Amino acid sequence: MTLTYIYSDSTAVLGPLATFAEPHAYDLCPLHSEKLTLPNGWTVVKSEIQSDSVGPNEDDLMAIADAVREVGTSQVQSSPVEPKQSEIGRRGHLRALPSN
């Protein structure tokens, strides 16, 4: 589980393991997530892991596909037209041009 604090509300949120690192989020093993204690006056919000929703759902996959499609079409449309210059050599994305 991942533990996140909301200091302004005096609340700790304990939810499923985060998929990315955040500075104020702490990953806990099952033993420590069960024995979590908070300061007096604090509340804890526990979000249980749903076993049927493991992994990305169809909406997640469609969002990824749309984002990739959008980036692909924007790169094709906005590719700059470079003036023709004679190249001396080319290696990968680097090229040597003659000095004038």
C-alpha positions in Angstrom: 0.0 0.0 0.0 1.1 3.6 -0.5 0.7 6.1 2.4 0.2 9.8 1.6 -0.2 12.6 4.1 -2.5 15.6 3.7 -1.2 17.9 6.4 -3.7 20.7 5.9 -6.6 18.3 6.6 -4.7 16.2 9.3 -5.5 13.1 7.1 -3.5 10.1 6.0 -4.5 8.3 2.9 -3.6 4.6 2.6 -4.3 3.2 -0.9 -3.1 0.8 -3.5 0.6 0.8 -4.4 1.4 3.9 -6.5 2.6 3.5 -10.0 5.0 6.5 -9.8 7.2 8.0 -7.2 6.2 11.1 -5.3 8.2 13.0 -2.7 5.5 12.7 0.0 4.3 9.2 -0.6 5.6 6.1 1.2 5.2 2.5 0.1 4.4 0.2 3.0 4.4 -3.6 3.3 1.2 -5.4 4.3 2.3 -5.7 7.9 3.1 -2.0 8.4 0.0 -0.9 6.5 -2.1 -2.9 9.0 -0.3 -1.5 12.1 -0.4 2.1 11.0 -0.8 4.6 13.8 -1.4 8.3 13.4 -1.0 11.4 15.7 -4.0 12.3 17.9 -6.6 14.2 15.9 -5.6 12.7 12.6 -7.9 10.5 10.4 -7.0 7.8 8.0 -8.7 7.0 4.7 -8.2 3.5 3.6 -8.8 2.5 0.0 -9.0 -1.3 -0.4 -7.4 -3.0 -3.4 -10.0 -4.4 -5.7 -8.8 -7.8 -7.0 -11.0 -7.6 -10.2 -9.4 -4.3 -11.3 -5.8 -5.3 -11.4 -4.0 -3.8 -14.4 -5.1 -1.2 -16.9 -8.8 -1.2 -18.0 -10.1 -0.5 -21.5 -10.4 3.3 -20.8 -6.7 3.4 -19.8 -5.6 1.6 -22.9 -7.7 3.8 -25.2 -6.3 7.0 -23.5 -2.7 5.7 -24.2 -3.6 4.9 -27.8 -5.2 8.3 -28.4 -2.1 10.1 -26.9 0.3 8.1 -29.1 -1.9 8.8 -32.1 -2.0 12.5 -31.3 1.8 12.8 -31.0 2.3 10.8 -34.2 0.0 13.0 -36.3 1.4 16.3 -34.8 5.0 15.3 -35.6 4.1 14.5 -39.2 2.2 17.8 -39.7 4.7 20.0 -37.9 7.9 18.6 -39.3 10.1 21.6 -40.4 11.2 21.8 -44.0 15.0 22.0 -44.0 16.8 23.8 -46.8 18.8 21.4 -49.0 22.4 21.4 -48.1 25.0 18.9 -49.3 26.0 16.6 -46.5 29.5 15.4 -45.9 28.6 12.6 -43.7 25.8 11.3 -41.5 25.7 9.2 -38.4 22.3 8.5 -36.8 20.6 11.9 -36.1 23.9 13.8 -36.5 25.3 15.1 -39.8 28.3 17.1 -40.9 27.8 20.0 -43.2 30.5 21.8 -45.2 31.5 25.2 -44.0 30.9 28.0 -46.4 
